[in-house]
């Protein structure tokens, strides 16, 4: 059973245009990469930024943590 808050959130999502839905998905994907890059930096502080982003991309694309 969905709560009133969930119902309201679904209504908001249904009302979005396809372009707005795509923009929201792109933002979420960007956040996933940024969060994974932050995790890589914390785990491997010796890596360069290029290495951090390469590793983050591999991890996000590969679905591993």
N, CA, C and O atoms as a GROMACS GRO file, in nm:
protein
  260
    1UNK      N    1   0.085  -0.119   0.000
    1UNK     CA    2   0.000   0.000   0.000
    1UNK      C    3   0.089   0.124   0.000
    1UNK      O    4   0.181   0.136   0.080
    2UNK      N    5   0.060   0.216  -0.091
    2UNK     CA    6   0.139   0.339  -0.101
    2UNK      C    7   0.084   0.446  -0.010
    2UNK      O    8  -0.036   0.456   0.014
    3UNK      N    9   0.176   0.525   0.041
    3UNK     CA   10   0.136   0.636   0.126
    3UNK      C   11   0.092   0.754   0.040
    3UNK      O   12   0.113   0.754  -0.082
    4UNK      N   13   0.034   0.850   0.102
    4UNK     CA   14  -0.008   0.972   0.030
    4UNK      C   15   0.112   1.043  -0.028
    4UNK      O   16   0.103   1.103  -0.135
    5UNK      N   17   0.225   1.038   0.042
    5UNK     CA   18   0.347   1.103  -0.008
    5UNK      C   19   0.394   1.033  -0.135
    5UNK      O   20   0.429   1.099  -0.232
    6UNK      N   21   0.395   0.900  -0.134
    6UNK     CA   22   0.436   0.826  -0.252
    6UNK      C   23   0.342   0.853  -0.369
    6UNK      O   24   0.388   0.871  -0.482
    7UNK      N   25   0.213   0.855  -0.343
    7UNK     CA   26   0.116   0.886  -0.448
    7UNK      C   27   0.146   1.023  -0.510
    7UNK      O   28   0.143   1.039  -0.632
    8UNK      N   29   0.173   1.120  -0.424
    8UNK     CA   30   0.202   1.255  -0.471
    8UNK      C   31   0.331   1.257  -0.554
    8UNK      O   32   0.338   1.322  -0.658
    9UNK      N   33   0.432   1.184  -0.508
    9UNK     CA   34   0.559   1.178  -0.583
    9UNK      C   35   0.539   1.114  -0.719
    9UNK      O   36   0.594   1.161  -0.818
   10UNK      N   37   0.460   1.007  -0.726
   10UNK     CA   38   0.432   0.943  -0.854
   10UNK      C   39   0.358   1.036  -0.949
   10UNK      O   40   0.385   1.037  -1.069
   11UNK      N   41   0.266   1.113  -0.897
   11UNK     CA   42   0.194   1.210  -0.980
   11UNK      C   43   0.288   1.314  -1.039
   11UNK      O   44   0.276   1.352  -1.155
   12UNK      N   45   0.382   1.358  -0.957
   12UNK     CA   46   0.481   1.455  -1.006
   12UNK      C   47   0.562   1.393  -1.118
   12UNK      O   48   0.584   1.456  -1.222
   13UNK      N   49   0.607   1.269  -1.099
   13UNK     CA   50   0.687   1.201  -1.202
   13UNK      C   51   0.607   1.179  -1.329
   13UNK      O   52   0.659   1.198  -1.439
   14UNK      N   53   0.482   1.139  -1.317
   14UNK     CA   54   0.398   1.117  -1.435
   14UNK      C   55   0.377   1.246  -1.515
   14UNK      O   56   0.361   1.242  -1.637
   15UNK      N   57   0.377   1.358  -1.447
   15UNK     CA   58   0.352   1.486  -1.513
   15UNK      C   59   0.474   1.541  -1.588
   15UNK      O   60   0.462   1.633  -1.668
   16UNK      N   61   0.592   1.484  -1.561
   16UNK     CA   62   0.713   1.534  -1.627
   16UNK      C   63   0.712   1.502  -1.776
   16UNK      O   64   0.661   1.399  -1.819
   17UNK      N   65   0.768   1.592  -1.852
   17UNK     CA   66   0.783   1.566  -1.995
   17UNK      C   67   0.893   1.463  -2.015
   17UNK      O   68   0.975   1.443  -1.925
   18UNK      N   69   0.898   1.398  -2.130
   18UNK     CA   70   1.008   1.306  -2.156
   18UNK      C   71   1.145   1.372  -2.141
   18UNK      O   72   1.238   1.311  -2.090
   19UNK      N   73   1.158   1.496  -2.185
   19UNK     CA   74   1.286   1.567  -2.173
   19UNK      C   75   1.322   1.588  -2.026
   19UNK      O   76   1.439   1.576  -1.990
   20UNK      N   77   1.225   1.620  -1.943
   20UNK     CA   78   1.251   1.640  -1.801
   20UNK      C   79   1.288   1.508  -1.734
   20UNK      O   80   1.374   1.505  -1.645
   21UNK      N   81   1.224   1.398  -1.775
   21UNK     CA   82   1.258   1.267  -1.720
   21UNK      C   83   1.401   1.229  -1.759
   21UNK      O   84   1.476   1.176  -1.677
   22UNK      N   85   1.439   1.257  -1.883
   22UNK     CA   86   1.574   1.228  -1.928
   22UNK      C   87   1.676   1.311  -1.850
   22UNK      O   88   1.780   1.260  -1.808
   23UNK      N   89   1.646   1.438  -1.830
   23UNK     CA   90   1.737   1.525  -1.754
   23UNK      C   91   1.752   1.474  -1.611
   23UNK      O   92   1.862   1.478  -1.555
   24UNK      N   93   1.643   1.428  -1.551
   24UNK     CA   94   1.650   1.374  -1.415
   24UNK      C   95   1.737   1.249  -1.412
   24UNK      O   96   1.818   1.232  -1.321
   25UNK      N   97   1.720   1.162  -1.509
   25UNK     CA   98   1.802   1.040  -1.515
   25UNK      C   99   1.949   1.074  -1.535
   25UNK      O  100   2.035   1.013  -1.472
   26UNK      N  101   1.978   1.169  -1.621
   26UNK     CA  102   2.116   1.210  -1.642
   26UNK      C  103   2.177   1.264  -1.514
   26UNK      O  104   2.294   1.238  -1.484
   27UNK      N  105   2.100   1.340  -1.438
   27UNK     CA  106   2.147   1.392  -1.311
   27UNK      C  107   2.177   1.280  -1.212
   27UNK      O  108   2.277   1.286  -1.140
   28UNK      N  109   2.092   1.179  -1.208
   28UNK     CA  110   2.114   1.066  -1.118
   28UNK      C  111   2.238   0.987  -1.158
   28UNK      O  112   2.315   0.942  -1.073
   29UNK      N  113   2.257   0.970  -1.287
   29UNK     CA  114   2.376   0.899  -1.335
   29UNK      C  115   2.502   0.977  -1.300
   29UNK      O  116   2.600   0.920  -1.254
   30UNK      N  117   2.499   1.108  -1.320
   30UNK     CA  118   2.612   1.194  -1.285
   30UNK      C  119   2.643   1.182  -1.136
   30UNK      O  120   2.759   1.174  -1.096
   31UNK      N  121   2.539   1.182  -1.054
   31UNK     CA  122   2.559   1.166  -0.909
   31UNK      C  123   2.622   1.033  -0.875
   31UNK      O  124   2.707   1.025  -0.786
   32UNK      N  125   2.582   0.927  -0.944
   32UNK     CA  126   2.641   0.795  -0.919
   32UNK      C  127   2.791   0.798  -0.946
   32UNK      O  128   2.869   0.744  -0.868
   33UNK      N  129   2.831   0.861  -1.057
   33UNK     CA  130   2.973   0.870  -1.089
   33UNK      C  131   3.047   0.955  -0.986
   33UNK      O  132   3.158   0.920  -0.944
   34UNK      N  133   2.988   1.066  -0.945
   34UNK     CA  134   3.053   1.154  -0.846
   34UNK      C  135   3.068   1.084  -0.711
   34UNK      O  136   3.171   1.096  -0.646
   35UNK      N  137   2.964   1.011  -0.670
   35UNK     CA  138   2.972   0.938  -0.543
   35UNK      C  139   3.077   0.828  -0.550
   35UNK      O  140   3.153   0.808  -0.455
   36UNK      N  141   3.081   0.756  -0.661
   36UNK     CA  142   3.180   0.648  -0.674
   36UNK      C  143   3.320   0.707  -0.679
   36UNK      O  144   3.413   0.649  -0.622
   37UNK      N  145   3.338   0.822  -0.747
   37UNK     CA  146   3.470   0.886  -0.751
   37UNK      C  147   3.512   0.927  -0.610
   37UNK      O  148   3.629   0.912  -0.574
   38UNK      N  149   3.421   0.977  -0.530
   38UNK     CA  150   3.453   1.014  -0.392
   38UNK      C  151   3.496   0.891  -0.313
   38UNK      O  152   3.589   0.899  -0.233
   39UNK      N  153   3.429   0.778  -0.334
   39UNK     CA  154   3.465   0.655  -0.265
   39UNK      C  155   3.604   0.608  -0.309
   39UNK      O  156   3.685   0.567  -0.226
   40UNK      N  157   3.632   0.615  -0.440
   40UNK     CA  158   3.763   0.575  -0.491
   40UNK      C  159   3.872   0.663  -0.430
   40UNK      O  160   3.976   0.613  -0.388
   41UNK      N  161   3.848   0.795  -0.424
   41UNK     CA  162   3.945   0.887  -0.364
   41UNK      C  163   3.974   0.849  -0.219
   41UNK      O  164   4.089   0.850  -0.175
   42UNK      N  165   3.869   0.816  -0.144
   42UNK     CA  166   3.884   0.782  -0.003
   42UNK      C  167   3.961   0.650   0.014
   42UNK      O  168   4.040   0.635   0.107
   43UNK      N  169   3.938   0.557  -0.075
   43UNK     CA  170   4.003   0.427  -0.067
   43UNK      C  171   4.146   0.429  -0.120
   43UNK      O  172   4.232   0.354  -0.073
   44UNK      N  173   4.170   0.516  -0.219
   44UNK     CA  174   4.302   0.519  -0.286
   44UNK      C  175   4.347   0.664  -0.306
   44UNK      O  176   4.346   0.714  -0.418
   45UNK      N  177   4.386   0.731  -0.197
   45UNK     CA  178   4.420   0.873  -0.207
   45UNK      C  179   4.543   0.902  -0.294
   45UNK      O  180   4.566   1.017  -0.330
   46UNK      N  181   4.621   0.802  -0.326
   46UNK     CA  182   4.741   0.820  -0.408
   46UNK      C  183   4.709   0.832  -0.558
   46UNK      O  184   4.796   0.871  -0.636
   47UNK      N  185   4.586   0.800  -0.598
   47UNK     CA  186   4.552   0.804  -0.741
   47UNK      C  187   4.535   0.947  -0.791
   47UNK      O  188   4.491   1.035  -0.718
   48UNK      N  189   4.572   0.969  -0.916
   48UNK     CA  190   4.548   1.099  -0.980
   48UNK      C  191   4.398   1.112  -1.011
   48UNK      O  192   4.325   1.013  -1.005
   49UNK      N  193   4.355   1.233  -1.042
   49UNK     CA  194   4.214   1.253  -1.075
   49UNK      C  195   4.174   1.171  -1.198
   49UNK      O  196   4.063   1.116  -1.203
   50UNK      N  197   4.262   1.162  -1.295
   50UNK     CA  198   4.232   1.081  -1.413
   50UNK      C  199   4.213   0.935  -1.373
   50UNK      O  200   4.120   0.869  -1.421
   51UNK      N  201   4.300   0.885  -1.287
   51UNK     CA  202   4.289   0.747  -1.241
   51UNK      C  203   4.162   0.726  -1.157
   51UNK      O  204   4.097   0.622  -1.167
   52UNK      N  205   4.129   0.825  -1.076
   52UNK     CA  206   4.007   0.817  -0.994
   52UNK      C  207   3.885   0.803  -1.085
   52UNK      O  208   3.802   0.714  -1.065
   53UNK      N  209   3.875   0.889  -1.186
   53UNK     CA  210   3.758   0.887  -1.274
   53UNK      C  211   3.755   0.762  -1.361
   53UNK      O  212   3.648   0.711  -1.393
   54UNK      N  213   3.872   0.714  -1.401
   54UNK     CA  214   3.876   0.590  -1.478
   54UNK      C  215   3.823   0.474  -1.393
   54UNK      O  216   3.740   0.396  -1.438
   55UNK      N  217   3.873   0.464  -1.271
   55UNK     CA  218   3.829   0.357  -1.180
   55UNK      C  219   3.681   0.372  -1.146
   55UNK      O  220   3.608   0.273  -1.144
   56UNK      N  221   3.636   0.493  -1.120
   56UNK     CA  222   3.495   0.517  -1.089
   56UNK      C  223   3.407   0.475  -1.206
   56UNK      O  224   3.303   0.411  -1.186
   57UNK      N  225   3.448   0.509  -1.326
   57UNK     CA  226   3.371   0.471  -1.445
   57UNK      C  227   3.362   0.320  -1.460
   57UNK      O  228   3.256   0.266  -1.491
   58UNK      N  229   3.475   0.253  -1.436
   58UNK     CA  230   3.475   0.107  -1.444
   58UNK      C  231   3.379   0.047  -1.341
   58UNK      O  232   3.304  -0.045  -1.372
   59UNK      N  233   3.383   0.099  -1.220
   59UNK     CA  234   3.299   0.047  -1.113
   59UNK      C  235   3.151   0.074  -1.138
   59UNK      O  236   3.068  -0.015  -1.115
   60UNK      N  237   3.117   0.192  -1.184
   60UNK     CA  238   2.977   0.224  -1.209
   60UNK      C  239   2.926   0.142  -1.327
   60UNK      O  240   2.818   0.083  -1.319
   61UNK      N  241   3.002   0.137  -1.433
   61UNK     CA  242   2.959   0.063  -1.553
   61UNK      C  243   2.953  -0.086  -1.526
   61UNK      O  244   2.867  -0.157  -1.580
   62UNK      N  245   3.045  -0.134  -1.442
   62UNK     CA  246   3.049  -0.276  -1.411
   62UNK      C  247   2.952  -0.319  -1.304
   62UNK      O  248   2.929  -0.438  -1.284
   63UNK      N  249   2.896  -0.221  -1.234
   63UNK     CA  250   2.800  -0.251  -1.130
   63UNK      C  251   2.859  -0.309  -1.003
   63UNK      O  252   2.786  -0.364  -0.921
   64UNK      N  253   2.989  -0.297  -0.985
   64UNK     CA  254   3.052  -0.347  -0.863
   64UNK      C  255   3.064  -0.234  -0.761
   64UNK      O  256   3.056  -0.116  -0.797
   65UNK      N  257   3.081  -0.270  -0.636
   65UNK     CA  258   3.096  -0.167  -0.533
   65UNK      C  259   3.241  -0.150  -0.492
   65UNK      O  260   3.272  -0.068  -0.407
   0.00000   0.00000   0.00000
